[in-house]
Amino acid sequence: MMKKKFRKAINGFSGVRVLVIGDLILDEFLWGDVSRISPEAPVPVVWVRSESYMPGGAANVASNINALGGRAYLAGVVGTGERGRVLTRTLEEKGIDVSGIIVDGGRPTTLKTRVIAHHQQVVRIDKERIDGLNKGLIERIISYTGNIIDEIDAIVIEDYGKGVITQGLLKQILGMAKRYKKIVTVDPKEEHFSYYKGVTAITPNHYEAAAISRLRLRDDKALDKIGKGLLNKLRCEAVLITLGENGMQLFERHGRSTHIPTVAQDVFDVSGAGDTVISAFTLALASGAAMLDAAMISNYAAGIVVGKIGIAVVRQKELLSRVI
């Protein structure tokens, strides 16, 4: 009976429209081999054989929503260079609405370059600016949100701390969401915790939750204190804390706390797993699932994505097949 409910909710993803607001990242992968150590320094010399690109950050959340059957709208900022064009083009090819992406000549597209040799990451190189957006750019994102608020069912705030999510922006977005009764979920950044008061739910991992609460996560008692403390401070409907190999813990506003064991069969790469969780969780809520059911569906999605290598997405058919 439970899985029948899950399948109904997952099939309902196809009618859900979600606006993702946040930091857009281009993930670049340089694939190669190592056969020697550099004579210039004690580091490996990587002979690059190929390169590939994947949407990251808020762009990966939009990709997950799209792959899961939803309709994704994306708002954020890219630079004027080739990297921004690559990211935007890649998203367009996936069928994601990119009309909310703003090109800003004053900042680069956030780029994370991973050098991979023999299936191992050798080094990661980040190029970014993390200062907050100027008032004009913030107003453009708010205006875009206002233009489509009637068309969407939910908003995801994807906060990687790269400058898009500011207190002023969220104040306007949350006010709008409240007026139009829209679901708002947040993948939080520790430093911006105070911005999220009044959202529907947040989905921190256990490191982020502990850091936000300024408590050590030593045992279940500490986890319970952290989760309930976040609920009270944010006055939100739920806090879903991901616990890695130990699954998830859902804290609901009216006092219920539920541990959800992991369903992962093999774990190859946890990169982007949080993006998959918030995507599936939000789609499930917007399709009418109860909070606990939505969390359990997102747990199934996470169990699939960690079995893939690299920044990956989960498709609607994959998720349906897992809950049969």
N, C-alpha and C positions, 0 to 999 in steps of 0.2 A: 504493500500500500504506500509506504514512504517513497519508494523509488518511482512509483507511478506519479506521485505528486511532483517529484523532481523532474521527470521527463516532461510533464505538462508545463512546468515553469521554463525549462530549457527550450522547448518548442516555441514558447512565447517570446523568447529573445528576438525573434525575427520581426516583431512589431514594435520594438523598443528603440527610441532615439535618445542618444546620450551626448551631451556636450562635455568635452574634456578641456579643461583650462589648466595650463601649467607650462613647465619648462620643457622645451623641445630639444632633443639631443640626437645627434647623428652618431651611431656606433659604427666605427670603421674597423675592419679586421684585415690584418696583413698575415697571410698564411705562408709559411716557409719551412726551411730545414736548417739545422745547425750541424756543421761538420768540424768547426774549429773555434778556438778562442782568439779574440782580437789581440794582435801584438801591441796595440796602443793602450789597452786596459784589460783587466781580468773579467771580460764580459764576452758572451757568445756572439758570434757573427751569424746573423740570420739571413739566409738567401731567400728572398721573397719570391714565391712562385705565383701567387694570386692575391687579389684583394676583393673584399665584398663590403657591402653597407647594409645596415639595418636601422630602422627607426628606433630610437631609445627615449627614455623618460616618458613624458606625456604622449609622445608619438607612438610609443610601444603600447600604452594603454588603449589608444584609439585603434591600433592594429588588432589588439586582442578583442576589443568590442566588435570590430568588423568581422573577424574570423569566427567569433561565437554567434554570429547571425544578426547582431544589432546594427544600427545605423549610427556611425560616429561622426560628430562634428568636432573640429579641433581649433582651439584658439591659443596662440602663443606668438613667439617672436623668433625669426631667423635673421641671419646677416645677408649682405648683398652678394657674397661670393658664390663660388661653385658649390660649396658644401650645402648651403641653404637651398640651392636649386635641386641638388641631388635628393635632399630630404623631402622637399615638397613634391618632386616628381614621383618619388617612390610611394608616397602616401596617396597621391592621385591615382596611381596605377592599382592601388588596393581598393579604390572606390571610396576613400575617405573624403569627406567634405573639408576642404582646406581654405574656404573663403574667410575663415577667422584668423588665418596666419598673417602676421604683419612682418614686412621686411624693414629692418632697421639698419641703416648704414652706419650707425654709431657703435655697433657691437657685433662680434663674430657669432656665427652659428656654433653652439656648444658642440664640441667634437671630442669623443673618447676613442682613441686609437689603441687597439689591442694587437700586439704582435704575438702570433701563435706559431710555435715550432714543435713538431712531433706531438700535436694535440695538447701541448702545455703552454699556458700563457707566460711569455718571457718578460714582458713589460707592458704597462698601460701608460699612455700619454694623454693628458687632458688639456684642451684649449677652451677657455671660457672666460666670461665676465660674470660676476655675481652681484654687482650693485643693482639696486632696484630700478625698475623701469621709470622713465620720466612720466609726468602727468598726462602728456598728450597720448602716449601709447596706452596707458591705463584706461583713459577715457574711450579709446577706440575699442578695446576689449569689452568694456562695459556696454558700449553702444551696440556692438555685435551681439552680445548676449541678449540685450533687450529686444533686438530685431527677431531673434529666433526662439525666445522663451516660450511662446505658445506652441511651437512645433516639437519641443523636446519633453522627455519624461523625467530626466535626471541630469545632474551635473556632477562630474568628478573633478576634484581639485587635486592635481598631481604636483606636489611641492618638493622639488629637488634642491631648492635653495639657490637657484641660478638667476633670480631677479624678477621673475614674472609675478610670483605670488607676494603681494604686499598687503599691509593692513587695510589701506584705503581701497584697494581692489576688492578684497573679500567682504568688506563692510557693504559695498554696493551690491555685489553678487548675492550675498546671503539675504540681504533685504529683498531683492528681487525674487529670489527663490521662495522666500516665505510668503510673499504676496501671491505668487502663482502656485503655491503648494507643490513645489518640486523637491524630489529627493536630492540631497547633497551628501556625497561621501568624500572623504579626504585621505590621501596617503600623505601623512604629516612629516614636517621637518621640525626637529626639536626646538630650534630657535624661534619658530613661529607659532608655538603652541597656543598662545593667547588669542591668535587670530580666529581660531576655529569654533568659538562658542556658538552653540545653536545649530550646528550641522546635524545631519541625520546620524551619521556614523563615521568613525575613523578606523583605519586599518594599520596600525603600527606593527613592526616586528618587535620581538621581546627586548632587543637592545634599545630601540627607540623609546618604547614604553617605559623602560626602567630609567633611561636618561631624562625623559620628560618629567617623570615623577620624582627624580633624584633619590631613588631607592635601589638597593641591591636586590636582584632577583635570585634569591637563595633557594626558595622552596615554594610550594603551592600557596602557603599562607601569604608570602610576600607578593606573589602574582595576584592573589585575590585583592589585596590592599591596593596594588597598582591599578588594576582594572576598575575597581569601584571608585577610586580616587579620580581617575580620568573622567568617568561618567559624571561624577558630581561637579567637577570643575568646568566641564564643557557643556553640561546640561543637554547632552545629546541622547539619542535613542539607544545607541549601542556602541561598544568598543570591541573590535575584533582583533585580538592580538595573535599574530602568527608566531609559532614556537619552533620553527624548523622541523627537525625530525620527530618532534613531539606533537605535531599537529597544530591545533589552534585552541584558543579559549575565547568564548563569546560572553561578554557581559552586557546584559540588557537593562534598560532603565528601571524596570519594575522589580529588580532584585534577582532575576535568574542568572546564574552563571553556569555555562556548559562547556565541558572539555570535549573537543572533537579530535579523535586520534587520526594520525596521518593515514592516508590510503596509498601513499607512494609505494610502488613496487621496486623501482630502481631509481637511484639518485645520481645523475651524471653532472648536472649543472643547475645551481639555484639562481643564476642570473635572470633577472626579470620576473621571478616567481611572484613577487609582491604586486607587480603590474597585472598579472593574470588573476590574482586573488581579488583585487578591487574591481576589475572588469566584470568577472563572473558574479561577484557579490552584488554589484550595482544593477546589473542586468536582471538578476533574479528578483531583487526587491522591486524593480520597476515593472516586472512582469506579474507581480502580485504575490510572490512568495513571502511567507512569514520570515522574520529575521533569522531564526535558527535554521530553517530550511535553506535560506539564501547562503548562510555561512557554510553549511554542509555541502552545498553545490560548489561553492568556491574552493572548498577543500578537495573535492574530486578534481577540479580543474588544475589546482596546484600539483596534485599527485601526478598528473599527466605531464605538465610542462617541465618538472624537474628531471624527468626521464629523457629530455632532449638536450642536445649540446648547443650552447650558444644562446643568444637572445631569441627566444622562440615564442610562438603563440599556440593556443589550443583552439581547434575548430569545433563547431557545434556538433558535427557528427561524431567526433572523438569523445566529446563529453557525454553525448547520449549513449554511446556504446559502453562507456565505463559504468554507467548507472543501471544498465539492464540487468 
